[in-house]
Amino acid sequence: MSAADVSRRTCLASLTSLLVGPGLWVAAPGRAHAGSQLEEPLIDSVRTALYSAVTQQAPPEPEFPNTEARLAYLRWLGTMSERLRKSKPDWEVRRDFLQTVWYESRRAGLDVSLVLGLIQVESAFRKFAISSVGARGYMQVMPFWTRAIGDGDPDKLFHMQTNLRFGCVILRHYLERENGDMFMTLGRYNGSRGRDPYPNAVFAAQRNWLLHDARA
């Protein structure tokens, strides 16, 4: 184990979420679940992807190569919308959120069910969640990431697509750093690299967002 890994472990924020019921991890009421992401140099492609999110205001419109793909997306959207209804009662808010999660996950080459599981663990789907260490929004992105693109305005992380773009791009960046090991990637995202609780919580939550209901 490297000295850097030891340092990461000693400065982790405590887990503040509760495991409630089989396979369901939700944030404690009024609190957000975020560890200590580490500020590090970014390659140009990552920086460009983050910057473009800040300049986009409307939810992205998905494009499909054929009718079958579009119908598959609509089936997914309908199923996920029903599962998210308690957290987001308004249909248009729900649709825009799911549409953006779907778009940003695929753009980053991530499994959308994993990203939804991570959001469930990190913020319990609360757009304006703030953790004790200052992480913001759905994917609990640390404010220093906005400095990485020369902006530095942490409130922009409350914008839906900006937050989801940052979270997905950062997660993909970590996945490449960890050579495809999602367990280590999730630990790195949370600031608990090498420890079980956070990755296991996300994997458990992911089952709630599989198209074929794994809870049955």
C-alpha positions in Angstrom: 0.0 0.0 0.0 1.4 3.4 -1.0 1.8 6.4 1.4 -0.9 8.2 -0.7 -3.4 5.4 0.0 -2.6 5.5 3.7 -3.2 9.2 3.7 -6.5 8.8 1.9 -7.7 6.3 4.5 -6.7 8.5 7.4 -8.6 11.6 6.1 -11.9 9.9 5.2 -15.2 11.5 6.2 -17.4 9.2 8.2 -20.2 7.4 6.5 -23.4 9.3 7.4 -26.0 7.2 5.6 -28.1 4.3 7.0 -28.8 0.9 5.6 -32.6 0.6 5.6 -34.2 -2.7 4.6 -32.9 -5.3 2.1 -30.7 -3.8 -0.6 -31.6 -0.2 0.0 -29.2 2.5 1.2 -30.6 5.9 1.7 -29.1 9.1 3.1 -30.0 10.1 6.6 -32.7 12.8 6.6 -31.3 16.3 6.0 -27.8 15.0 5.4 -25.8 14.1 2.4 -23.4 11.2 2.0 -20.1 12.2 0.6 -16.5 11.4 1.5 -13.4 13.3 0.4 -12.8 13.2 -3.3 -9.2 14.2 -4.0 -8.2 17.1 -6.2 -5.9 15.9 -8.9 -4.6 17.0 -12.4 -7.1 16.4 -15.3 -6.3 15.5 -18.8 -7.6 17.9 -21.5 -10.5 15.7 -22.6 -11.8 15.5 -19.0 -11.5 19.3 -18.6 -13.3 19.9 -21.9 -16.2 17.6 -20.9 -16.6 19.4 -17.6 -16.5 22.8 -19.1 -19.1 22.0 -21.7 -21.6 21.0 -19.0 -21.4 24.4 -17.4 -22.5 26.1 -20.7 -25.5 23.8 -21.2 -28.8 24.8 -19.6 -31.6 22.5 -21.1 -31.8 18.8 -20.5 -30.1 16.9 -23.3 -32.3 15.4 -26.0 -31.4 11.7 -26.5 -30.9 10.5 -30.1 -31.6 6.9 -31.3 -30.3 5.0 -34.3 -33.6 3.3 -34.9 -37.2 2.9 -33.6 -36.3 -0.2 -31.6 -33.7 1.7 -29.6 -36.2 4.5 -29.0 -38.9 2.1 -27.8 -36.3 0.4 -25.5 -35.5 3.8 -24.0 -39.2 4.7 -23.5 -39.7 1.4 -21.7 -36.8 2.1 -19.4 -38.0 5.6 -18.8 -41.5 4.4 -17.8 -40.2 1.8 -15.5 -37.7 4.1 -13.8 -40.2 6.9 -13.5 -42.5 4.7 -11.4 -39.7 3.7 -9.1 -38.7 7.3 -8.6 -42.2 8.7 -8.1 -41.9 8.9 -4.3 -38.6 10.9 -4.5 -39.8 13.1 -7.4 -43.6 13.4 -7.6 -43.7 15.8 -10.5 -43.6 13.9 -13.8 -41.8 16.6 -15.8 -39.1 16.9 -13.1 -38.8 13.1 -13.0 -38.6 12.8 -16.8 -35.9 15.5 -17.2 -33.8 14.0 -14.4 -34.0 10.5 -15.8 -33.4 11.7 -19.3 -30.3 13.5 -18.2 -29.0 10.6 -16.1 -29.5 8.3 -19.0 -27.7 10.7 -21.4 -24.7 11.5 -19.1 -24.2 7.9 -18.0 -24.1 6.6 -21.6 -21.9 9.6 -22.7 -19.4 8.5 -20.0 -19.6 4.8 -20.8 -21.2 4.0 -17.5 -24.1 1.7 -16.5 -27.1 4.0 -15.8 -28.3 1.7 -13.0 -25.0 2.1 -11.3 -25.2 5.9 -11.6 -28.7 5.9 -10.2 -27.5 3.7 -7.3 -24.7 6.1 -6.6 -27.1 9.0 -6.6 -29.4 7.2 -4.2 -26.5 6.6 -1.8 -24.9 10.0 -2.2 -27.9 12.4 -2.0 -31.2 10.3 -1.9 -32.1 12.2 -5.2 -32.0 15.6 -3.5 -30.9 18.3 -6.0 -29.7 20.7 -3.4 -28.0 18.3 -1.0 -24.9 19.6 0.7 -22.6 17.3 2.7 -20.6 18.2 5.8 -17.5 18.5 3.7 -19.2 20.8 1.1 -20.0 18.3 -1.7 -23.0 19.4 -3.7 -26.0 18.1 -5.5 -27.2 14.8 -6.8 -23.8 13.2 -7.2 -22.2 15.1 -4.3 -19.5 16.8 -6.4 -16.8 18.6 -4.4 -16.5 22.4 -5.2 -12.8 22.2 -6.2 -13.9 20.5 -9.5 -15.3 23.8 -10.7 -11.8 25.4 -10.1 -10.4 22.7 -12.4 -12.1 24.4 -15.4 -11.3 27.9 -14.3 -14.8 28.8 -13.1 -14.8 28.2 -9.3 -18.5 28.9 -8.7 -19.7 26.0 -6.5 -23.4 27.0 -6.9 -23.2 25.8 -10.5 -23.0 22.3 -9.1 -26.7 22.6 -8.2 -27.6 22.8 -11.9 -28.9 19.3 -12.8 -26.9 18.6 -16.0 -23.8 20.2 -14.7 -23.8 18.1 -11.6 -24.6 14.9 -13.4 -22.0 15.6 -16.1 -19.3 16.3 -13.5 -20.3 13.2 -11.4 -20.3 10.9 -14.4 -17.1 12.3 -15.9 -15.3 12.1 -12.6 -16.5 8.5 -12.0 -15.2 7.6 -15.5 -11.9 9.3 -14.9 -11.5 7.3 -11.7 -12.5 4.1 -13.5 -9.7 4.6 -16.0 -7.3 5.4 -13.2 -8.3 2.1 -11.5 -8.0 0.1 -14.7 -11.7 -0.9 -14.9 -12.0 -2.0 -11.3 -15.4 -0.5 -10.3 -15.0 -1.5 -6.6 -11.8 0.6 -6.3 -13.3 3.3 -8.5 -16.3 3.8 -6.2 -14.0 3.9 -3.2 -11.9 6.6 -4.9 -15.1 8.6 -5.7 -16.1 8.5 -2.1 -12.6 9.0 -0.7 -12.6 5.5 0.9 -10.5 3.7 -1.6 -10.0 0.0 -0.7 -12.8 -0.1 2.0 -16.0 -2.1 1.6 -19.0 -0.1 2.9 -19.4 2.5 0.2 -18.9 0.4 -2.9 -21.1 -2.3 -1.4 -23.8 0.3 -0.6 -23.8 1.5 -4.2 -23.9 -2.0 -5.6 -26.9 -2.8 -3.4 -28.7 0.4 -4.4 -27.9 -0.4 -8.1 -30.3 -3.4 -7.9 -33.2 -1.0 -7.4 -32.5 0.5 -10.8 -32.0 -2.5 -13.0 -34.6 -2.7 -15.8 -35.5 -6.2 -14.8 -36.5 -5.7 -11.2 -33.9 -7.6 -9.1 -35.9 -6.9 -5.9 -38.6 -9.4 -6.9 
